[in-house]
């Protein structure tokens, strides 16, 4: 309550309207699994995944579509293909939580001789695990090309160079000091001050360029790197183990490891000697994508990182169903548990294993029951963007993109079914109508090739045995409502719990639901038929009030999909008037 202690006119701002609720986004997805490179999200040192808005972003952080090499065997990079399918089918926002295969290790290459003591050694290492040899090849996957960048200038211009710039005059080298300071003494001891240079002598300012290439070509390039720690673009910082920006730490594919005893002259000598050679390339070898499958604990850790990202509404693990042993079943349960977590507000999209028959899929479904998950069958045949050959992919990447496209074009209340699958050339197994009559009641969503209608998602059911949560769109729409009301009414916490607050809450939620009804998301010809909101003495006891609880009862009439469209046709006589 403001104080009025002195006579005068007081102007105050006030609000005459209830606070509004903004609908949350529902089209952001998250994938968990193996990638070619990039920051891992599992383990104590895992990072929170960055937001990707295109497949170009995915390639920048996690590499391209090239196969992984697990235990010297090429394995389809399912998650990369799923990300490509997600964006191709209308997805716009994606997080990727990378999981490492067992035995994954980073590649490295020596700049100084391999026997050099650690304090005097200079090494280039892959920043992330992966990047081993291609199966059957003796060529390293990643190469680092070093470039000697030289700028000819005069003594007067050299004086304007940034602190830490390496300069050379003939066979002598020095590093620019601070304002008014002479260059540092070179290894020869000859270039100790600017007076050692003729006024018109040519001075060469040296810097380093770096090009990193992988199996698919250029990955990253850098220019103007310095050799002294005082340089604004010091190579040991920009390419070091801890780059100055988070973006560099997540996308920079290599790191330059410099021994504690290496000074600017020794660093430049080691790097520029290779740059001046006939083959100025450091091959990074010894890395591997892994020697075996990841373990469930890695998926658990990666999924925990995703809990901090509140905008995620769809989760999947593309490719996990192709892993060996009991891992696919374990990952399915982890995805379901993640989606069911309190206040997670998300749904899990599950894949069947490859090359399954309907009877096998029925057996798989017997172990699954959740109103927060949906299962899709079969796998989808596409043209490999790298080679044009046929490639079988799990459907989850396509389906998550279709979820996003459906939400944007129609709304989350519309079932994400009867939607075309962009990029699909065929199916691993055609599902016949009679087979879907068996699978559909079990909550197994089929993808079918329909005559003259292309390949479409032809199911919209969850895995729940509870008929109230049978449909994907109903489950996702309620998650949308719950998340929107949750996040849009946080202002009410610690407000005085009385009639004024109850009225404000009622008005706020009613206005939000009225807009939902106007947009066609609720069933009913009038708002009263579509929803109700109650927040008063009828929803709270005195015990609730004494314990600080405000209880608001909300009911909505959700739209269910017209899954079975039935036309009843009968005969009539020619003289009938009806």
N, C-alpha and C positions, 0 to 999 in steps of 0.2 A: 504494500500500500504506500503510495508516495506521500511525502510529508509536505504540508503547506504551512510554512512558518512566517512568511512575510507577505503582506498584501501585494497583489499583482494578478496578471493574467497568465494562466498556465495552459499551454497547448499540449495535448497528449494524443498519441496514436492508439487506436483501438480497432478491434475487428468485430464485424457484425455477421460473420458467416462461419459456418463450421469448417474445420480443417478438411482437406481433401486427401483421398487415397489415390496414389498413382499405381497403375498396374505394372507388375514386375515383368521383365523379359522372360521368355520361355524357350528361346531358340539357341541358347548357348550350350554347346556340347563339350564333353571331355572324354578323351581316349587314354587308355592305359595300356602300355605294352612296349615291345622292342622297337628300337629305331637304329639307324646307322651311326648316328653320333648325337651329340647334344647333352645338356645337363641332365643328370639322373635325378629323379624325385624320390627315390627310395633311400632308406638308410638315414643315419644321423646327419650326414652332410648333404642330404637332398635339398633341392631348391624348389621354391614355388614356381610352377610352370608359367611362362609368359603367354599372353593372349595372342592368338594367331587369327588374322582376318583374311588370309588367302593362302593358296598352296605355295606361293612364293615365300611367304613367311615361314611355312613349315620347312621348306628346303634350306632356308637361311639358318634355322636353329637346329634342325634334326636330320638334315641330309635329304637325298633324293630317293628315287624308286629302286635303286640298285639292290640286288639281293643281299641279304646278310649271309655271313659264312659262319655257321655254327658247327664246331668240331670238324672243320674242313669240308663241310657239305653246304652248297648254296641253298638258302632257304628264302622263299618269297618274303619280301618286306611288306607284310600284310598291313601294318599300321600306316605306312606311307601311302599305300594304295587306298586305304580307307579314308585317309585325310583328303586325298585327291577326289574320291567319290563324294565325300561330304560337301566339299565346296562346289563340285559340279552339279549336285542335286539341289542347290539352293542354300546351303549352310553359309553363315557369314562370320561366326565367332566360334573358336575352338581352342581348348587347352589340351596339351599333351603331357602326360606324366610318364616319363621314360623309365622303363624297368630294364635292368641289365641282365643278360644271360649269365649263367654260372661260368666263371673263369674269364669274363671279359676284361681286357687290359688295354691300356693306351700304347700306341706306337711311339718310337723315339728315334732320333738320329744324332750322331756326334758331330759337333763342329770342331772341337779340339780332338786330338788323338784319344782313342778309347782308354788308354792307360793313364791319362792325365789325372792327378789327384783331384778330388771333388772340389776343393777350394779354388783350384785354378782352371776348372773345366767349364766349357760352354756347351750346352746341349739344347736341342730343339725337341720338344715332346708334343704329342697330340694332347690337347686340353682334356679331351673326353675319351673314355674307353671305346674301343672299336677301331675300325680302320686297319685290320690285319690284311694278310695276303688273300688275293682271290684264289679260290680253290683251283689247284692244278697249275698255278702260275708262280713264277719266281720274282715277279715285279711288285714292288711295294705299291700299296694303294694310294698313299699320299706323298707328295713331293713338295719341297719348299725351295723355291728358286730365290737366290740372293742377288740383288742388283746394286752395283756401286753407282751412287748418284753424286755427280761432281758439278759444282757451280764455279766457273772461273770468274774472279772478280779482282778488284784492286784492294790495296791496303785500306784505303779510305772506306770503301764499301764493306770490307770485311769487318771493320770496326762496328758496323751496324748489325752484325749477325747476332742472333739470340745467344744468351749465356749458355755455355755448354756445347756450342758448335765446334766440331772438329775441323781444323784447318791444316793445310799442308803447304809447304814451300820447298819445292824440290823433294829431298829425301827426309826433310824435317817435318814433324807433326806437333801440334799444340791444340789446346782446348781453350776457347774463349772464356775469359774470366768475367767478373762483374764489372760495373761501370768504373772506369779509371784503373782497372787492374790489368797487369800484363797477362799474356797467355801462360798457361802452366808449362813447366819445363817438359820438353819432349824426352823420348828415350835416348836421343843422341846428346841432349844437353846444349844444343846449338841455338835453338829457337827459344830464347828466354824473354824477349821483349819485342815490342813493335820496332824498336830501333834497329833490330837485326835485319829488317826488311828494307829494301830500297823503296823510295816513295812511290815509284811506279811499278813495283814488282807485282807480278801476278800471284794471287793467293787463291788456292782452291778450297772451297768449303765442301766438306764431304758429308753425305748422309746415306742411309740404307733404305733400299726398297725390298719388299718381300712379296712374293706371289705363291699362294698355296693352291695346289691343284689336286683333284681326286679322280676317281674313275670316270666321272662324268664331265671333267674339265675344271675350269677355274672356280675355286670356292671363295677365296678372299685375297685381297691385295692391299698393301700398305706402302706409303711413300713418306719420305722426309723424316725418317726415324734417326734420332741422335744416339751417340755412344756414351755420353756423360750423364750421370744422374740428374744434373742441373738442367739439362736440356728439356724444353717444354714438351717434346715428343720423344722422350727417352725410350729406346727400344726395350730396355729391361722393365719398364713400367707398362707401356702400351701392350707389349706382348708377354708380360710377366705373369706369374701365377695369380696375382691379384690386380687386374686392370682397374683403372680409375672409375669406369662407369659399369653399371650392371649390364647394359647392352653388350659391351665388349666381353664381359665375363661369360655371357650366355651364347654369344655367336662366334667369338674369335676361336678358330679351330686349333690353334697351336699356342704353345707357351715357350718362351725363351728362358732357360734356366741358367743363371750366371753365378759362378762360384764367388764366394765371399772375398777371395783374394784377387779378383779380376778387375783391373782399372780400365779407364776409357780407351787407352792405347792398346792394351792387350785384347779388349773386346773388338775394337775396330780391326785390329790386325787379323784376328781369327775369322771374322765374318767377311772382311774384304778380300782376304786371300782366296777364299772359296769363290767369291763373286768375280774375281779376276781370272779364275781358272777356265779351262776349256769346257768343263761341265759344272756350271755354278749351281748345283742342285744338291740338297740334302734329302736323301730318301728316308722316310720314316718307316721303320720295320719293327717287327716283334709285337705289333698290336694284334688283337683278336676280338671278334664280335662275341666270342664265347665258346666254351667247350661242351655246354649242356643247357638244358632248359632252366629258366629262372625258378625260384621257389615261391610258394604262396606268401611268405613273409614279405617279399619284395613288393608284391601287389598290394598287400595290406598297408605298407609304409607309403607307397605312392598314392593310394586312395586317401590316406589321412591328410596328405598335402592338399588334396582337392577340397577338403571340408572348409578350408579358410576362404574359398572363392565362392561367394554367395550367389553370383550370377549364373552358375551352372545349373541347368535343369535336366540334362540328359547325360548319361554315362554309359560307356561301352568299353570293351577290351577286344578290339578286332584282332583276329589271329590267335587268340588264346585257345579257341576251341580246336585248333590244329596241333596243339602241343601234346606231348605224350603223357601216359600214365593217368593219374587222377587229377592232374593239374587243371584241365578244363572244368571239371565239376567244382573244384575248389574255387576257381576264379569266379564262376557263376554265383556261388554262394557269397563270395566277398562283394561282388557287385550288388547283389540283392541287399545284403546287410548295410552296405554304404547308402543305398537309396532309401532304406527304411530308417536310417539314423534320425534321431529327433531333430526337427527343424531343418532337415536337409533339403526338402522340397524338390526332389528330383526322381526320375524314373530310369531304370536300367534296361538297356536294349541288349538282348542275348542272342548269340549265334548257335546254330547247331553245328556239330563237327562236319567236315567235308564228306562227300560221297555217302550220305545216309539214305536208307530206305525209310518209308513211312513207319514201318514197324519199329525201327530203331529209334526214330524220333519220339514215338509214343513211350518207349521205355525211358528215354531221357526226361520226358515231361513228368513221369511218375515221381521223380525226385525233386520237383520244383513246384512251389505254390507261393505266390506272392502277388499282392495287388500293386506292387511298385516295380514290376518287371514285365517285359513282353519278349516273346521268343519268335524268331523268324527263320523260315525254311523255304527253299534250299539255298545253296550257294549260287552266285551269279557269275556268268561267263562274260568277260570283257576282252577287248584287244589291249595287250600290254603296250602302254605308251612308248616304251623303249624299243621294242622289237616288232610290234604288230601281231605277235603270236597270241593264240588263245590263252587266257589266264583265268583261273577260278578264284573268286574272292568271297569272303564272308559277307553276308548282307548288311551287317550292322552299320558300316560306314555310309552306305546308300540310304538306309532307313533313317539314320539320324539327320542326314541332309534333307530328306523328305519331311521329317517332323518340322524342321526349321522353315522349309518352304511353305508348308501348309499353315504354320502359325502366322507367317508374314502375309500370305495372300488371303487367307480366310479367317484364321483365328484358332487359338488352341482348343476351343470348344468343338471344332469340326474334326471328325475322325481322320487320322492320317492314312487313309486307305483309298483305293480306286485312284491311286496316283502313279504316274509313269515313273519308271526307274531310268534316269538318264545315264547313258553309257553302257547299258546292258545289251549284249548281243544275243544272249540266250541264258539258259539255266543249266545247272549241273544235272538236274533231273526234272523233267516236266511232271507237274502235279496234276492229276486228272480230277475231274469234278467229284467222282465217287470217293477218291482218296481224301479230298478236302472235307467231304461230309463226315469223315471219321476224325480228321485232325482239328477242324475248326471248333467243335464243341469242347475239345481239350484245352483250348487257348493257344493253339499253335498257329501262328499267322503265316499263311502261304503266300509266296510270290509266284505268280502264274503268267504264262505266255498266252494271251487271249487273242483269238482270231481277229485280225484287222484292228486290234486295239493296243498292240504292243505288249510289253512286259510291265505288269503293274503289281503293286502291293495289294493283296486281295484278302486282307484280314486286319482287324483292329481290336484284338482282345488282349487282356492281361493274362497272367498265369494264375490268377486268383480263382479259388473255388467258391468264393463269396459272390453270389450273383449281383450284389449291390455295386461291386467294383469290377464288373465283367469287361468293361470297355476302356481302351487306352485313353480316349479323349475325355471320358468322365474322370478318370483318375488324374490326368494331367490338368484338367480344368480346375478341379478342387485343389490341387497343389498350387495352381496359379492364384486362386482366391485366397487360400490360407496364407501364402507368402505375401501377397499384396496387403491383406488386412494386418498381418503381423508387423510388417515393416512400415505401414502407413499409420499405425496407431501407437507408435512408441512414445509419442509426445504425452500420452495419458499416464505413463508410469510416474508414480509419486504425486499425482494431482489429488486434490481433496476428493475422496470417494463419496460423492453425494449426488443428489438429483441433477444438478447442473452438469456434472461430468457425464452422467448416464445419458442425458439428453444430447449432449455433444457427440458422444460415441454413436448413439443411435442415428443421428442425422448424418454423421460422416459415413458410416457403413451403408446406410440407406441410399445416399447419393451415389456411392460407388456402384452398388448393385443395380440401381436404376439405369445408370449408363450401360451396364452389361446387358440389361434387358433391352434397352433401345437398340443396341448393336446386334441383337438377335442371338445372344448367347444363352438365354434362358427360355424355358418353356412356359407359355401362358399368354393369354390375350390382354391381361392387365398386370400391373406391378404386384397386386395382391396375390394373384395366381402364381406369379413367378418367384416371389421371395417374401420373407418376413424377417424383421429384426426386432428383438426384444432385449431391453437392458433396464430392468427396474426391480422392484421388490419381489416380483414373481420369479425372477431368475437368481436371486441371492437371498440367503438367510442371514440372520443377525450374526451367526457364527462366521459366515463368509466375510461380512463387513469387519468384524472384530479382528479377523486375520488378514485384512488388507487385500481381499480378493474382490475384483470386479468381474462379473460373469455376464457375458453378452451371448444370447442365443440367436443364431443365424440359420435360416433354412432357405435353400434354393432348389428350384426345379430344373435339374440339368437336362440338356438335350441328349438323347441317346441316338446313335446312328440308325438309319433305316437299313438294317443289315439284311432283312428279308423283305423284298418288295413283292407283294402278292396282288395279282389282278384276278378277280373271280368273274368268270365269263359263263353265261348261260344262254340257252336258246329262247327266242321269243317268236310269237306268231306274227304273220304279216299284218294282221289288223289290230295288233296291240297298240294302245295309245301311250304306254309307259316306256 
